[in-house]
């Protein structure tokens, strides 16, 4: 294959994966016209149409799908090997892409990675906040961060944070108008703030004396982030269900009150998960070691 054909093939694969010339151009740092010409050259060279283009979307043809499935994985293997060779030098370098929630990014990733990045200036971290259960292999992430009980199967998982406790909170004025719930089932008569995940609206989970209870709550507001839920609770919209560490300052100053405290038990905290092939990267190993949770031992 000629060098130009290989370059055009890489462009085609990126456009086909993103199903968008605009997104692919942004990712590759090239103009849309450059990408369009590259795909046209490849189609002319192969004598087949690889992409179906409309004003709103781009999708691979049957021939395009066949080329993606055959050439894509092979080129990814080559790129992985080349990245591993590049990172085997004495000076760690390269970009590590991580998908995570905003809570994990703020409380674990950025604080723990900051010292590493100050020492290794050639390491770059690309953090994407997403509450969905992202397929990190399909989306070409190096790793993902999720709670221990929400990890994808078949992945290597490393704990990076302490156990987490979610607590139900609302303003004193809200509880003055509505009697605080005494058991999780009482929440069904309250105005609660829902959290939307990729799989649907989250059912609040409680536990007491080994008994687990899930409650589908209702309310006027649904958000897709913990920060927004906390703001809504502080504004008196209703009861929020948030990590204790994020609510603690507002509970301490009296802005929020806690309900169902005895039903809120700690559970497995944030984990970094990744495919086993990433073990070949020295840079990735440095990132994992920096993030690894090391429980302090009290004497």
C-alpha positions as CSV (number, residue, x, y, z in Angstrom):
1,X,0.0,0.0,0.0
2,X,1.3,3.4,-0.9
3,X,2.0,5.9,1.9
4,X,-0.8,8.2,0.7
5,X,-3.3,5.3,0.7
6,X,-2.3,4.5,4.3
7,X,-2.8,8.1,5.4
8,X,-6.2,8.2,3.6
9,X,-7.2,4.9,5.2
10,X,-6.5,6.4,8.7
11,X,-8.6,9.4,7.8
12,X,-11.5,7.2,6.6
13,X,-11.4,5.1,9.7
14,X,-11.7,8.1,11.9
15,X,-14.6,9.6,9.9
16,X,-16.3,6.3,9.9
17,X,-15.9,5.8,13.7
18,X,-17.1,9.3,14.4
19,X,-19.8,9.2,11.7
20,X,-19.0,12.9,11.2
21,X,-16.4,14.8,9.1
22,X,-16.7,17.7,11.7
23,X,-15.8,15.5,14.7
24,X,-13.1,13.6,12.9
25,X,-11.5,16.9,11.7
26,X,-11.5,18.2,15.2
27,X,-9.9,15.0,16.5
28,X,-7.2,14.9,13.8
29,X,-6.5,18.6,13.7
30,X,-7.2,18.8,10.0
31,X,-9.8,20.7,7.9
32,X,-13.0,19.0,6.8
33,X,-12.1,19.6,3.1
34,X,-8.8,17.8,3.7
35,X,-10.6,14.8,5.2
36,X,-13.2,14.8,2.3
37,X,-10.4,14.8,-0.3
38,X,-8.6,12.0,1.5
39,X,-11.7,9.8,1.6
40,X,-12.5,10.5,-2.1
41,X,-8.9,9.5,-3.1
42,X,-9.2,6.3,-1.2
43,X,-12.6,5.5,-2.8
44,X,-11.1,6.3,-6.2
45,X,-8.1,4.1,-5.5
46,X,-10.2,1.1,-4.3
47,X,-13.0,1.6,-6.9
48,X,-15.8,1.4,-4.3
49,X,-17.8,3.9,-2.3
50,X,-16.9,3.7,1.4
51,X,-19.2,6.4,2.9
52,X,-22.8,7.4,2.5
53,X,-23.1,11.2,3.0
54,X,-26.2,13.2,3.7
55,X,-26.6,16.7,4.9
56,X,-27.1,15.5,8.4
57,X,-25.0,12.3,8.8
58,X,-22.2,10.1,7.5
59,X,-22.3,6.3,7.6
60,X,-20.2,3.6,6.1
61,X,-21.4,1.6,3.2
62,X,-21.3,-2.2,3.2
63,X,-17.8,-2.0,1.7
64,X,-16.9,0.6,4.2
65,X,-18.0,-1.6,7.1
66,X,-16.0,-4.4,5.7
67,X,-12.9,-2.2,5.5
68,X,-13.5,-0.9,9.1
69,X,-13.8,-4.4,10.5
70,X,-10.8,-5.8,8.7
71,X,-8.3,-3.0,8.7
72,X,-9.3,-1.1,11.8
73,X,-8.3,-3.6,14.5
74,X,-5.0,-4.3,12.7
75,X,-4.0,-0.6,12.5
76,X,-5.0,-0.2,16.2
77,X,-2.6,-3.0,17.1
78,X,0.2,-1.4,15.2
79,X,-0.6,2.0,16.9
80,X,-0.6,0.3,20.3
81,X,2.7,-1.3,19.7
82,X,4.3,1.9,18.4
83,X,2.9,3.8,21.4
84,X,4.4,1.1,23.7
85,X,7.8,1.4,22.0
86,X,7.7,5.2,22.3
87,X,6.9,5.0,26.0
88,X,9.6,2.5,26.7
89,X,12.2,5.2,26.6
90,X,13.6,6.6,29.8
91,X,11.3,9.6,29.7
92,X,7.6,8.7,30.1
93,X,5.4,10.5,27.6
94,X,2.0,10.2,25.8
95,X,-1.6,10.9,26.4
96,X,-3.9,8.8,28.6
97,X,-7.6,9.1,28.0
98,X,-9.9,8.5,30.9
99,X,-13.7,8.6,31.2
100,X,-15.1,9.4,34.6
101,X,-17.8,11.1,36.6
102,X,-17.4,14.8,37.7
103,X,-17.2,13.7,41.4
104,X,-14.3,11.3,40.8
105,X,-12.5,13.9,38.6
106,X,-12.7,16.6,41.2
107,X,-12.0,14.5,44.3
108,X,-9.7,11.8,43.1
109,X,-8.2,12.1,39.6
110,X,-7.1,15.7,39.5
111,X,-5.7,15.9,43.1
112,X,-3.8,12.6,42.7
113,X,-2.5,13.2,39.2
114,X,-1.3,16.8,39.8
115,X,2.0,15.7,41.5
116,X,2.7,13.2,38.7
117,X,2.1,15.8,36.0
118,X,4.4,18.3,37.7
119,X,7.3,15.7,37.5
120,X,6.5,14.2,34.1
121,X,5.8,17.2,31.8
122,X,5.5,15.0,28.7
123,X,2.5,13.0,30.1
124,X,-0.9,14.3,29.1
125,X,-4.2,13.4,30.7
126,X,-7.5,13.7,28.6
127,X,-10.4,13.5,31.1
128,X,-13.9,13.1,29.7
129,X,-16.8,13.5,32.2
130,X,-19.6,11.0,31.4
131,X,-22.1,9.3,33.7
132,X,-22.8,6.5,31.3
133,X,-21.2,3.0,31.5
134,X,-18.9,3.7,28.6
135,X,-17.4,0.9,26.6
136,X,-13.8,2.0,26.9
137,X,-12.5,-0.4,24.3
138,X,-15.0,0.6,21.6
139,X,-14.6,4.3,22.5
140,X,-10.8,4.0,22.6
141,X,-10.3,5.2,26.1
142,X,-7.3,3.9,28.1
143,X,-9.3,3.6,31.2
144,X,-12.5,4.4,33.0
145,X,-13.4,5.4,36.5
146,X,-16.6,4.1,38.1
147,X,-17.9,3.0,41.5
148,X,-16.8,-0.5,42.4
149,X,-20.3,-2.0,42.0
150,X,-20.8,-0.6,38.5
151,X,-17.7,-2.0,36.8
152,X,-17.7,-3.6,33.4
153,X,-17.0,-7.4,33.3
154,X,-13.7,-8.7,32.1
155,X,-11.7,-5.6,33.1
156,X,-8.8,-5.1,35.5
157,X,-10.0,-2.9,38.4
158,X,-7.9,-0.9,40.8
159,X,-9.4,0.9,43.8
160,X,-8.4,4.6,43.7
161,X,-10.5,6.1,46.5
162,X,-12.0,5.3,49.9
163,X,-15.5,3.9,50.4
164,X,-18.3,6.3,49.6
165,X,-21.6,7.1,51.5
166,X,-24.6,8.8,49.8
167,X,-26.8,10.8,52.1
168,X,-30.3,12.3,51.6
169,X,-30.2,16.0,52.3
170,X,-32.6,19.0,52.1
171,X,-32.8,22.5,53.5
172,X,-34.2,23.1,57.0
173,X,-37.1,25.1,55.4
174,X,-38.0,22.1,53.2
175,X,-38.1,19.8,56.2
176,X,-40.1,22.4,58.2
177,X,-42.8,22.1,55.5
178,X,-42.5,18.3,55.0
179,X,-41.8,15.9,57.8
180,X,-38.4,14.2,57.3
181,X,-38.7,10.6,56.0
182,X,-38.1,7.9,58.7
183,X,-37.7,5.1,56.3
184,X,-36.7,5.0,52.6
185,X,-40.3,4.2,51.4
186,X,-41.4,7.6,52.8
187,X,-39.5,9.3,50.0
188,X,-42.2,8.5,47.6
189,X,-44.3,11.2,49.2
190,X,-41.5,13.8,49.0
191,X,-40.3,16.0,46.2
192,X,-36.9,14.5,45.3
193,X,-34.2,15.5,42.8
194,X,-33.6,12.7,40.3
195,X,-30.3,11.8,38.7
196,X,-30.4,10.6,35.1
197,X,-27.7,8.0,34.1
198,X,-27.2,6.5,30.6
199,X,-29.3,3.5,31.6
200,X,-32.2,5.6,33.0
201,X,-33.1,7.4,36.2
202,X,-31.1,6.2,39.2
203,X,-33.0,4.4,41.9
204,X,-31.9,5.5,45.4
205,X,-30.2,2.7,47.3
206,X,-30.3,2.2,51.1
207,X,-29.3,-0.4,53.6
208,X,-29.9,-1.1,57.2
209,X,-29.1,-4.2,59.3
210,X,-28.4,-6.2,56.1
211,X,-31.7,-5.2,54.5
212,X,-31.3,-3.4,51.1
213,X,-34.0,-1.1,49.8
214,X,-34.2,0.7,46.4
215,X,-36.6,3.6,45.9
216,X,-37.8,5.2,42.7
217,X,-38.3,8.8,43.7
218,X,-40.3,11.6,42.0
219,X,-39.9,15.3,41.9
220,X,-39.9,18.4,39.7
221,X,-36.3,18.3,38.7
222,X,-34.1,15.7,37.0
223,X,-30.3,16.4,36.5
224,X,-27.4,14.4,35.1
225,X,-24.7,15.5,37.5
226,X,-24.1,15.4,41.3
227,X,-23.1,19.0,41.4
228,X,-26.5,20.0,39.9
229,X,-28.3,17.8,42.4
230,X,-26.5,19.4,45.3
231,X,-27.3,22.9,44.0
232,X,-31.0,22.0,43.6
233,X,-31.1,20.7,47.1
234,X,-29.5,23.8,48.5
235,X,-32.0,25.9,46.6
236,X,-34.8,24.1,48.5
237,X,-36.3,22.3,45.5
238,X,-36.4,19.0,47.4
239,X,-34.3,16.2,48.7
240,X,-31.1,15.3,47.0
241,X,-29.0,12.1,47.3
242,X,-25.4,13.1,47.2
243,X,-21.9,11.9,48.3
244,X,-21.3,12.8,52.0
245,X,-18.0,14.5,51.3
246,X,-19.7,17.0,48.9
247,X,-22.6,17.8,51.2
248,X,-20.5,18.0,54.4
249,X,-19.7,21.7,54.3
250,X,-23.3,22.6,53.9
251,X,-24.4,20.2,56.6
252,X,-21.8,21.6,59.0
253,X,-22.9,25.3,58.4
254,X,-26.6,24.3,58.8
255,X,-27.6,25.0,55.2
256,X,-28.6,21.4,54.7
257,X,-30.0,18.7,57.0
258,X,-29.5,14.9,56.7
259,X,-32.4,12.4,56.6
260,X,-32.3,8.6,56.8
261,X,-28.7,8.7,58.2
262,X,-29.0,5.2,59.7
263,X,-30.0,3.9,56.3
264,X,-27.0,5.3,54.5
265,X,-24.2,2.8,54.5
266,X,-20.7,3.2,52.9
267,X,-20.0,1.1,49.8
268,X,-17.2,0.4,47.4
269,X,-15.6,3.6,46.2
270,X,-14.1,4.7,42.9
271,X,-12.1,2.2,40.8
272,X,-10.0,2.6,37.7
273,X,-10.8,-0.1,35.2
274,X,-9.0,-1.0,32.0
275,X,-8.3,-3.7,29.5
276,X,-5.3,-6.0,30.2
277,X,-3.4,-4.9,27.1
278,X,-2.8,-1.5,28.7
279,X,-0.3,-3.2,31.1
280,X,2.3,-2.8,28.3
281,X,2.5,1.0,28.7
282,X,5.0,2.4,31.2
283,X,3.2,5.8,31.2
284,X,-0.1,4.1,32.0
285,X,1.6,2.2,34.8
286,X,2.7,5.5,36.3
287,X,-0.8,6.8,36.2
288,X,-2.3,3.7,37.8
289,X,0.3,3.8,40.6
290,X,-0.4,7.5,41.2
291,X,-4.1,6.9,41.5
292,X,-4.0,3.7,43.5
293,X,-5.8,3.9,46.8
294,X,-3.6,3.2,49.8
295,X,-5.5,3.0,53.0
296,X,-3.7,4.7,55.8
297,X,-3.0,2.5,58.8
298,X,-3.8,4.0,62.2
299,X,-1.6,3.2,65.1
